[in-house]
Amino acid sequence: MIETPEHPTEQRKSTRVSRRILWYEAFGFAMIILLCWADDLLHLPYHLFGGDYQSHWRSSLLQTEVVLLVWVVVHRLTARVLRRLHYLERMLRMCAWCRKINDGEDWVPMEQYFSTKFDTATSHGMCPECAEKMRAEFKAEA
Protein backbone atom coordinates (compact mmCIF):
# COMPACT_ATOMS: atom_id res chain seq x y z
CA MET A 1 0.00 0.00 0.00
CA ILE A 2 1.39 3.37 -0.97
CA GLU A 3 1.24 6.02 1.72
CA THR A 4 -0.59 9.20 0.78
CA PRO A 5 -1.82 12.02 3.00
CA GLU A 6 -5.43 11.18 2.07
CA HIS A 7 -5.10 7.49 2.99
CA PRO A 8 -2.94 6.92 6.09
CA THR A 9 -1.63 3.42 6.43
CA GLU A 10 -2.96 0.94 8.94
CA GLN A 11 0.21 1.40 10.98
CA ARG A 12 -0.47 5.10 11.39
CA LYS A 13 -4.06 4.39 12.38
CA SER A 14 -3.04 1.86 14.99
CA THR A 15 -0.41 4.28 16.35
CA ARG A 16 -3.11 6.92 16.75
CA VAL A 17 -5.37 4.43 18.50
CA SER A 18 -2.52 3.47 20.84
CA ARG A 19 -1.88 7.09 21.75
CA ARG A 20 -5.57 7.62 22.36
CA ILE A 21 -5.70 4.58 24.65
CA LEU A 22 -2.73 5.84 26.64
CA TRP A 23 -4.26 9.32 26.91
CA TYR A 24 -7.58 7.91 28.17
CA GLU A 25 -5.65 5.88 30.70
CA ALA A 26 -3.72 8.94 31.88
CA PHE A 27 -6.95 10.97 32.03
CA GLY A 28 -8.55 8.29 34.21
CA PHE A 29 -5.65 8.32 36.65
CA ALA A 30 -5.67 12.13 36.71
CA MET A 31 -9.37 12.03 37.62
CA ILE A 32 -8.60 9.67 40.51
CA ILE A 33 -5.94 12.08 41.78
CA LEU A 34 -8.33 15.01 41.37
CA LEU A 35 -10.97 13.14 43.36
CA CYS A 36 -8.46 12.46 46.15
CA TRP A 37 -7.69 16.18 46.45
CA ALA A 38 -11.30 17.28 45.98
CA ASP A 39 -12.20 15.03 48.88
CA ASP A 40 -9.77 16.87 51.13
CA LEU A 41 -10.11 20.43 49.81
CA LEU A 42 -13.89 20.49 49.47
CA HIS A 43 -14.53 18.57 52.71
CA LEU A 44 -16.82 16.10 50.93
CA PRO A 45 -17.28 13.67 53.84
CA TYR A 46 -18.15 16.57 56.17
CA HIS A 47 -20.77 17.96 53.73
CA LEU A 48 -22.22 14.57 52.85
CA PHE A 49 -22.27 12.84 56.22
CA GLY A 50 -21.83 15.62 58.77
CA GLY A 51 -19.57 15.28 61.76
CA ASP A 52 -16.29 16.93 62.53
CA TYR A 53 -14.07 18.27 59.77
CA GLN A 54 -10.45 17.22 59.79
CA SER A 55 -8.01 18.10 57.05
CA HIS A 56 -5.97 15.12 55.85
CA TRP A 57 -3.73 16.70 53.24
CA ARG A 58 -0.93 14.26 54.09
CA SER A 59 -3.30 11.41 53.36
CA SER A 60 -4.21 13.02 50.02
CA LEU A 61 -0.53 13.44 49.22
CA LEU A 62 0.13 9.78 50.00
CA GLN A 63 -2.85 8.72 47.89
CA THR A 64 -1.53 10.82 45.02
CA GLU A 65 1.90 9.20 45.26
CA VAL A 66 0.38 5.71 45.27
CA VAL A 67 -1.88 6.50 42.31
CA LEU A 68 1.07 7.97 40.38
CA LEU A 69 3.17 4.90 41.10
CA VAL A 70 0.38 2.59 39.95
CA TRP A 71 -0.17 4.75 36.87
CA VAL A 72 3.51 4.54 35.87
CA VAL A 73 3.42 0.74 36.12
CA VAL A 74 0.10 0.44 34.28
CA HIS A 75 1.18 2.93 31.61
CA ARG A 76 4.39 1.04 30.88
CA LEU A 77 2.62 -2.30 30.76
CA THR A 78 -0.13 -0.94 28.51
CA ALA A 79 2.44 0.59 26.16
CA ARG A 80 4.30 -2.73 26.07
CA VAL A 81 1.12 -4.68 25.28
CA LEU A 82 0.21 -2.20 22.53
CA ARG A 83 3.69 -2.46 20.97
CA ARG A 84 3.39 -6.25 20.98
CA LEU A 85 -0.07 -6.03 19.45
CA HIS A 86 1.17 -3.77 16.65
CA TYR A 87 4.08 -6.13 16.04
CA LEU A 88 1.68 -9.05 15.67
CA GLU A 89 -0.66 -7.02 13.44
CA ARG A 90 2.19 -6.35 11.02
CA MET A 91 2.74 -10.04 10.43
CA LEU A 92 1.60 -11.37 7.10
CA ARG A 93 -0.85 -14.26 7.48
CA MET A 94 -0.25 -16.94 4.89
CA CYS A 95 -2.09 -20.23 4.41
CA ALA A 96 0.28 -23.11 5.14
CA TRP A 97 -1.26 -25.25 2.39
CA CYS A 98 -2.08 -23.06 -0.62
CA ARG A 99 0.18 -20.10 0.31
CA LYS A 100 -2.59 -17.54 -0.18
CA ILE A 101 -2.22 -14.35 1.85
CA ASN A 102 -4.90 -12.87 4.08
CA ASP A 103 -5.75 -9.40 2.80
CA GLY A 104 -8.44 -8.09 5.11
CA GLU A 105 -11.51 -10.21 4.39
CA ASP A 106 -10.06 -12.00 1.35
CA TRP A 107 -7.44 -14.66 0.80
CA VAL A 108 -5.53 -13.85 -2.38
CA PRO A 109 -2.69 -15.60 -4.19
CA MET A 110 0.75 -14.38 -3.18
CA GLU A 111 1.51 -12.99 -6.64
CA GLN A 112 -1.68 -10.94 -6.65
CA TYR A 113 -0.98 -9.62 -3.15
CA PHE A 114 2.51 -8.43 -4.03
CA SER A 115 1.43 -6.88 -7.33
CA THR A 116 -1.44 -4.91 -5.72
CA LYS A 117 0.19 -3.92 -2.42
CA PHE A 118 3.75 -3.25 -3.49
CA ASP A 119 3.36 -2.51 -7.21
CA THR A 120 5.92 -5.23 -7.84
CA ALA A 121 5.83 -7.87 -10.53
CA THR A 122 6.57 -11.39 -9.39
CA SER A 123 8.32 -14.22 -11.12
CA HIS A 124 9.00 -17.81 -10.18
CA GLY A 125 12.41 -19.25 -9.63
CA MET A 126 14.20 -21.81 -7.50
CA CYS A 127 16.46 -21.17 -4.58
CA PRO A 128 19.86 -22.93 -4.50
CA GLU A 129 18.76 -25.36 -1.75
CA CYS A 130 15.67 -26.49 -3.65
CA ALA A 131 17.68 -26.72 -6.88
CA GLU A 132 20.16 -29.03 -5.16
CA LYS A 133 17.33 -31.19 -3.80
CA MET A 134 15.78 -31.44 -7.26
CA ARG A 135 19.12 -32.42 -8.80
CA ALA A 136 19.52 -35.12 -6.14
CA GLU A 137 16.02 -36.43 -6.85
CA PHE A 138 16.67 -36.51 -10.63
CA LYS A 139 19.94 -38.36 -10.07
CA ALA A 140 18.20 -40.87 -7.79
CA GLU A 141 15.47 -41.50 -10.38
CA ALA A 142 17.94 -41.90 -13.26
N, C-alpha and C positions, 0 to 999 in steps of 0.2 A: 504494500500500500504506500503510495506516495504521499508525503506530508504536505498539506497545503493549509493556509490560515483558515480557510472555510471549513475544512474537514480535519479536526485534530485527530491524531491517532488514538487507538485504544489505550496506549501506554500513558498518554497525556491525561486522558479521561480518568484512568484509574489513579493517577497521581493526584489529581484534583479531588477525587473522592477520598483518598487517604488523608489529605490535608484537612478536608472538611470533617472527617471522623475525629481526627486529633484535636481540631478546634472545638468541636462539640464536647469532647471529653474534658478539655481544659475549662470550657465554660461551666460545665457541671461541677467541677471541683471548685471553681471560683465562687459559684453560688453557695456551695457548702460552707466555704470560708466566710462569705458575706453573712450567711445565716448565723454562724457562730458569733460574729461580732454584733450583729443586729440584736441577738439575744441579750448580750451584755449591755450594749449602749442604749437600747430602747426599753430595757427592763421588761421584756415580754412576760416572763413568769409572774412578775409582780402585778402587771396589768391584767393578765388572764386569770390568775388564781388567787390574787390578793396576798396578804402576808407581808412579811418584812422584806425590804429591798436590801440586797447586798451586792456590791459590785465584785465581779470575779474576772477582772481583766487578765489576770495571770492564767486563769483557766482557759480563757478565750485564746490567749497567746499559745498555750500548750496545744490546744485543739488545732489551731492554725498550723503549727509546726508538724503535727501528726498528719493532718490532711495533705500538706505539701509533700511530706515524705512519701505517703501512699501514692499521691499523684505522680511523683517522679518515677516510682517503680511501675505503676500502671501505664504511664505514658511510654516508657521505654519498651515495655513488653508489647503494648499495642503496636508501636512502630515496628518492632521486630516481626510480629505476626503479619502485619501488612506488607512488609518487604518480602517475606516468604511467600505470601499469597501472590504478589505481583510476579515473583520469580516463577512460580508454578503456572500462572496464567500465560506467561510468555512461551511456555513449552508448546511445541507443535505436536498435536495428537495425530498419530498415524496408525492405521489398522495393521495389525501384525500379519494378517493373511493376505489381503489384496493390496496393501500399501497405499490406500487412499488416505487423504488428509482431511481432517475435520476443519471445515471453514464455516464457522457459525452453525447454521442448521444443516448444512449440506456436507456430504462426504464426496470429495472430488478427486480425480486421479492426480497424482503428484505433478505430472507435466502441466496439467491445466492450472493447478495451484501456483506453480512457479511462474508460468507465463502471465497470469492475471495479477498476481500480487507483486512480483518483482520486475515485470516487463523484461523477462529473460527467456530466451529460447532454450529448450532443453534438447539434449541428444543422448543417445545410449552408447555406452562403451563398456569396457571390462577393466576392472582394477587388476593390478599385477598378481595379487593373491588368487583371485578367481581364475585368471588366465592360466596360472600354474596348475591349479586344481583340474581345469578342463584338459590341459595337456596331459596330465597324469591319467585322467580317465580315458582319453583317446588312446594313449599308449597301452593301457590295461586291456582295452577292448580289441586292439589290433594284434 
